[in-house]
Amino acid sequence: MSVNQIVEWLAVLLILAGSIISVISAYGMIRLPDVYTRSHAATKSATLSVLACLLGAFIYFWSHDGFFSIRLILGIVFVFITAPVAGHLVCRAAYRSSVPLAEGSGEDMLKPVLFGEEATVLSELEVTIDEHEVK
């Protein structure tokens, strides 16, 4: 087995790992309960999967054809920079639009800072009212 074949296998393994991570990301987007955790699955693992696939393609073309693709490098940089920022902005917009957290999310420590104490008291009253309506 030559060095080129080993490098090509490394590229194939990166592309395969990226594909598997992409499937896991899609499963997380379906299964997770609210917009915040879904955005986490979409940005973190999807970014990793796209980066692994693009890096595998870059390594393959570089070793097999001797072709240094600046388009793949730009794609890697573009995805690495824009995907986490887009996920953060989606979560921020959802939070500022008062999209509720999932039930098991824990305490919301940002609400009193952004919306004041009145919003915290009102949301606790809404939860109490909703609990009584369910029963």
C-alpha positions in Angstrom: 0.0 0.0 0.0 1.5 3.3 -1.0 1.3 6.7 0.7 -1.2 7.9 -1.8 -3.6 5.0 -1.1 -3.3 5.6 2.7 -4.1 9.3 2.2 -7.1 8.4 -0.1 -8.4 6.1 2.6 -8.0 8.8 5.2 -10.1 11.1 2.9 -12.7 8.4 2.5 -12.9 7.9 6.3 -13.3 11.7 6.8 -16.2 11.8 4.3 -17.8 8.7 5.9 -17.4 10.2 9.4 -19.0 13.4 8.1 -21.9 11.5 6.6 -22.5 9.6 9.9 -22.4 12.8 11.9 -24.8 14.4 9.5 -27.3 11.6 10.0 -26.9 12.0 13.8 -27.5 15.8 13.4 -30.7 15.1 11.4 -31.9 12.7 14.1 -31.2 15.3 16.8 -33.2 17.9 14.9 -36.2 15.6 14.8 -36.0 14.3 18.4 -35.0 17.3 20.4 -37.9 19.2 22.1 -37.4 22.9 21.5 -35.9 25.4 19.1 -32.8 26.0 21.3 -31.7 22.4 21.4 -32.6 21.8 17.8 -30.5 24.8 16.8 -27.7 23.3 18.8 -27.9 20.0 16.9 -28.1 21.8 13.6 -25.2 24.1 14.1 -22.7 22.1 16.1 -22.9 18.6 14.5 -23.9 19.8 11.0 -21.0 22.2 11.0 -18.6 19.4 12.0 -20.1 17.0 9.4 -19.8 19.5 6.6 -16.3 20.4 7.6 -15.3 16.7 7.7 -16.8 16.0 4.2 -15.2 19.1 2.7 -11.8 18.3 4.3 -12.0 14.7 3.0 -12.8 15.9 -0.5 -9.9 18.4 -0.3 -7.5 15.7 0.8 -8.7 13.3 -1.8 -8.3 15.8 -4.7 -5.0 16.9 -3.4 -3.5 13.4 -3.1 -5.2 11.8 -6.2 -5.0 14.6 -8.7 -2.5 16.9 -7.2 -5.2 19.6 -7.4 -5.1 22.2 -4.6 -8.7 23.5 -4.5 -9.1 27.0 -3.2 -12.9 26.6 -3.5 -12.9 23.8 -1.0 -10.7 25.8 1.4 -13.1 28.8 1.0 -16.1 26.5 1.6 -14.5 25.2 4.8 -13.7 28.7 6.1 -17.2 30.0 5.1 -19.0 27.2 6.9 -16.7 27.4 9.9 -17.5 31.1 10.3 -21.1 31.4 9.3 -22.9 28.3 10.7 -22.3 29.0 14.5 -23.1 32.7 14.1 -26.4 31.8 12.3 -27.3 29.3 15.0 -26.7 31.9 17.7 -28.8 34.5 15.9 -31.7 32.0 15.5 -31.6 31.2 19.2 -31.3 34.8 20.1 -34.3 35.8 18.0 -36.3 32.9 19.4 -35.5 33.9 22.9 -36.3 37.5 22.4 -39.6 36.5 20.8 -40.5 34.6 24.0 -40.4 31.1 22.6 -40.7 28.9 25.6 -37.9 26.6 26.8 -38.5 22.8 27.0 -39.9 21.6 30.3 -36.6 20.0 31.6 -34.4 22.9 30.6 -33.9 24.2 34.1 -33.9 27.7 35.4 -33.9 30.6 33.0 -31.4 33.0 34.5 -31.4 35.4 31.5 -35.1 36.4 31.7 -34.8 38.8 34.7 -31.7 40.4 33.1 -33.4 41.1 29.8 -37.0 41.5 30.6 -37.0 42.5 34.3 -38.4 41.0 37.4 -42.0 41.5 36.3 -41.6 39.2 33.4 -40.3 36.5 35.7 -43.2 36.8 38.0 -45.7 36.8 35.1 -44.2 33.7 33.6 -44.4 31.9 37.0 -48.0 32.9 37.2 -48.7 31.6 33.7 -47.1 28.3 34.5 -49.2 28.0 37.7 -52.3 28.9 35.7 -51.5 26.4 33.0 -50.9 23.6 35.6 -54.3 24.2 37.2 -56.0 24.2 33.7 -54.4 20.9 32.9 -55.7 19.3 36.1 
